[in-house]
Amino acid sequence: MASRKEVADLAGVSEATVSRVLNGVGPIKEETRRKVIEASEQLGYVPSALARSFARSKSGNLGVVLPYVPKAHLFSAYFFSEMLSGIGSKARDSGMDLLVMFRTPGEVMNYTDLFRRQKVDACIILGARDDHGELKALQQLQQEGHPFCIMNQHYAGESFMEVDADHVEGSRLAIRHLTDQGYRNIAFLNGPDSYSNSQERLQGVQFGLKEAEMNVDSSLLLEGNYSRRSGVEAAATIAARLNEIDAVFAANDRMAIGVMHGLRERGIKVQDFPAFVGYDDSDAAEMAVPPLSSVRVPFFEMGELAASKLIHESLRATASTASSGVTSDTARQLLPTELIIRASSIRNS
């Protein structure tokens, strides 16, 4: 198949001119246009549908908005690195570039400005919270018909394109695994309530306990911020009640491992640990001591799916000026989770 460079060489023009002619962008002399068309027909060159779509006054960038977390190395975190890898893989296959942006601390992200300034053609949003300012910004994006996808956050009553994992079922599986082995006093270390996936994990815990005909003990519901440090801090509460707490379920592996470290710092031996189940099934889970049981979340596949849905949405929006931003893809899609059982949660006979 001929390349754009070959067309440019045959027509005696630059590759940029070939792109402008074939995509109908900007003023072009008739003679130049004729040369490019003749050369492309002679060589059988046909630009891809994606290239044609994104050449029409677009940037060719897929934006990814990340939260600002002080003193945190986001790109080394399993959650973000896996999702970004999935997004990048699909963007690369589609000929797009990634533009990674961080939120400004304490400010609502001006998403629409990214599109108005043609910095991005579509946007994936990570770390969104359930607050009024964020919701208004997202509603404005949708009203203006800009393609965007929210990952790992749900806004009830909205028709935003969302990609997430089934956290209710994942947490239910974790609690069911613990109660099936006879554990009864299960501490749950969750993340902030402003994240919908924290609320969904709590729902899963409640369902799991109900299945085991157990009640929720509010004194065993602890809150961290998904950091390892918050797990270390929660270890103080767990250590003080170690005579009654026989299992700990943490809403991510970083907090679970933080609790383990905190217990060790207090001189508690591994054989005296309560049972542990984490969440995410990060690389660190298998290397923990003891190896950490964890709910596996398909972050890479979530990233691929979000990017794929957005690219298709962008193509439709380009092809139809009547697009309202609400399409058949504008819906929430959940990927399944899976419990991976390791030594940390297996009751010794």
N, C-alpha and C positions, 0 to 999 in steps of 0.2 A: 504494500500500500504506500502511495506517495506521501511525502511529508509536506508541511507548510513551507519549510525551507526550500524544497525543490520547486514548489509553485512560485515562490518569491524569486528564485534564481532565473526561472524560465521567463517570468514576466518582467524581470529587471527592476523589481521594487523590493522594499524591506518586508520582513515577516510581519511587522506591525501593520503595514499597509494591507497585506493579504488578509489579516484578521479583521481590519476595519471594513474592507470591501465585502467579505463573505458574511459578516454579521450586521451589515447595514449601519455602521456606527460612524457618525461625523460626515462632513462634506468631503467628497471624493471627485476628482476630475473624471469626466466620462471616459476619456481615453485610457486613464489608469484603471478604471473599473473594468473596461472591456478587456484589457490585457490580462488582468487577474482572472476574470471569468474564463477566458479562453484557455489560459494556462492550467487552471484547475480542472476544466473539462478534458483537456488533452491528457493530463496525468491521472485523471480519475480520482482527484482528491475531494473528499467530503469530510468537513469538520464534524466532530461529535456533537450530538444534541446538547450535551452538558456544556461544552465549550461555547456553542452558539448562545445558549441561555445566559451564561454568566458573563459574556462579553458585552452585553447590552448595558453599558453604564453601571456595571457591577464590579466588585472588588476581587471576586474569586476566593474570598476568605470565609471560612466557617469560624465564627467566634465562639469561644468557650469562656464563660465567666466563672471565676473561682472566688470563694470567700477569703477574706483577709483574716488570718488567725495569727495573733502575735506569738512570736518565738516558736512557731511551728514550721517544719519543713514539709510543706504540702506534697511536693513531688516525690518525697520518699515514703509518704503514707500509702499503704496498699490501696485504700479506698479510691484515692485520686489517681494514682499512677495506673491502675488497671483500667479505670474508666477512660482516662485520657488516651491510653494505648488503643482501646477499642475505637474511640472517636477518630483518632489519627489514622488508624488502619483503613477505615471506611472512607475518610476524606482523601487519603492518598490514592486509593483505588479510583476515586471519582475525579481526580485532577484538581482538587481544592487544597488550599493551604489553611493551617490553623492559626488563628490569632487568639492568644491566651491573655486574658485580662483579669486583674484583681479588683475586687470591690474596694472602695475607699471606706475606711473605718468610720462608723457612725453616720454614714450617708446612704440614701436610697440610690441605687444604680440608675443612671439615665440611659435605659436601654434604647429608647427611640432615637437618641442622638447618634448611636452607633450606626444605625441604618441611614439616617438623614445625611450623615457625613460620608456615607458609602465606605465605611470601614469594614463592614461585614455584610454578607448576603443572607445569612441565617445565623441563629445564635442558640447555643446550648447553655443552660443556666444551672450551675451547681451551687449548693449552699444557700438556696433561697429559704426564707423563713416565713412563717405565717403571721405577718403584721400588716397593718393598714397601708403603709407607704409602699411596701413591696407589691402588695396586691394591686394597688392603683397603677403602678408602673407597668405591671404585666397586662392589666386590662387595656391600657393605652396601646401597648404593642399589638394586642389582638385587634383592637378597633381599627388600627392603621393597616392591618393586613400583613404585618411582618412575620415571616416564618421563624418560630422559636420552639424550643422544647425544654421542659423542666425535668431534671433528673433528681430522684430521691426526695421529692417533696410533692404533696398533694394538696390541691385547693378544692375543697368540697363545694359543689354548686357551680363550678366554672367548667368551661369546655376547652381548657388549655391542652395542648399536646404534652403528655407526660409519659416518662418511662421510669419504671421502678421495679423493685422486687417484692414478692409477697411476704412482707415482714410479719403479718399476723400469723400466717401458717408457720413461718420459720420459728417464731417464738413459741408457738403452741407445741411444735415438735420438740423443742428443747425442754420445756417443762414436762411434757409427757414422758420423755426419756428419764428425767430425774425422778418423777413420781412413780414410774413403773418399777424403779429399783428400791422404792421405799423411803426416799427422801421426803421429808414433810415440812421442815422449816427452811424454805428457800428464799434467800435474799436476792432481790432483783435490783441491779445497778443500771439505771437507765440514763439516757441523754436528756438534754433540755426539752421541755414540753413544747417549745416553739417550733420544733421540727415534727412534721407529720409522722415520720417513720419512728420517732420515739413514742408517739401516741399509739401507733399500730403495734409496736413491740409490746406495749403494756396490754393492749387488747388480747394479743396472743397469749400472754402470761395468764390473764384472767380466764381465757377459754381453757387453757391447759389445766389450771387449778380446778375449774368447774367440772371438767371431765373426770378428775380424780376425786370429786366430791369434797374438795377442800375450799376454804374461804381465803380471801386475800387478807394478809396481815399488813396493814398500812405501815407498821413500824419496820417492816422488812423491805419497804420500797425506798430505795436510795437514788440520789441523782448526782451524776457527774456531768462532764462536758465532752465526752468521747476522747479525752486525752489520757495518756498513761498516768500523768500526775494526779488527775482526779481519782483514778483507781487506787493509787498509793494513799491518797487522803481518805478514801472510803474504807481502807483496810483498818483504820483505827476503830471505826464502828463495828466492823465485822469481828475484829480480834477481841473486842470487849464482850461480845456475845457468842464467842466460839463454842461455849458449852451447850448452846441451843441451836445455832445456825449449822445445818449439816450440808447445805449446798448453796452455791452462788451462781446466778446467771447474770452475765454482763452483756450490755447492748452492743459492745464491740470487743474485739480481742485486745486492743490497747488497754482498755480499762480492766479487763480480766487479768491480764499480765501485770498491770499496775497493782492490783490487789494482792497477787501472789508475791510481788516484790515487797509490798508493805508488810505482809505477814512475816516474811523472812527477816526483815529489818527488826521486827519485834521478837525475834528468836524462836518463832514457831517453825517446827520441822515439817518437811513436805508430807511425811506420813500422818501428820496431824491436821493437814489441810482439810477443809470441807471439799465436797465435790465441786468442780468448776465446769461451766459451759460458757464459751464466748460466742462472738458473732462476727461474721465476715469470712472466716477461714482464711486469714492472711498467712503469708509465709512464716510469720513469727509463731503461729499457733502450733505448728508441728515441732518447732524447735524449743518450745517452752518446757519447763521442768516442773511438773510432769507435762508430757505432750497434751495440748489443750483441745478438748472437744469443742467444736464450733459449728455454727450454722453457715454453710457456704452460700455466698451471694455471687451471682454471675456478673460481676462488674464489667468485665471486658465485653461480654455480649450485650450488656445494657448500653455501653458506649457505642458499639457498632449499630445497634438498633436505633438509637436516638439520631445518630448521624445519617443513617439510611433514610429514615422517615423525613428528616429535614431536607435532605437533598431532593427527594421526590416532591416534597411540598414546594420547594423553591422553583423547581421546573414547572409545576402547575401554575404557580403564581406568575411566572414570567410569561407563560403561554396564554394566560387569560387575564386581561385587565379588569375583569369583573370579579376577581377573587376577593372574598371577604375575610380571608384568614381562617375560615371554618370549613374543614374538608372532612372526608371520611377518615383521614389519618389523625384528625384532631380529637384524640381520645386517650384515656389512660390505658397503658399496657403494662401488665405485671409479668415478670419472669419468675419461674419457680425457684425456691430455695431448697437446700438439702442439709440435713444434719450429718456431720462427720464425727463419728465417735472415736475418742482416743482415751488414753489412760486416766486423764484428769477427772472423768465423770463415772468411771466404772467402779462399782462398789466391791470392795474386797470381801470374799466370803469368810 
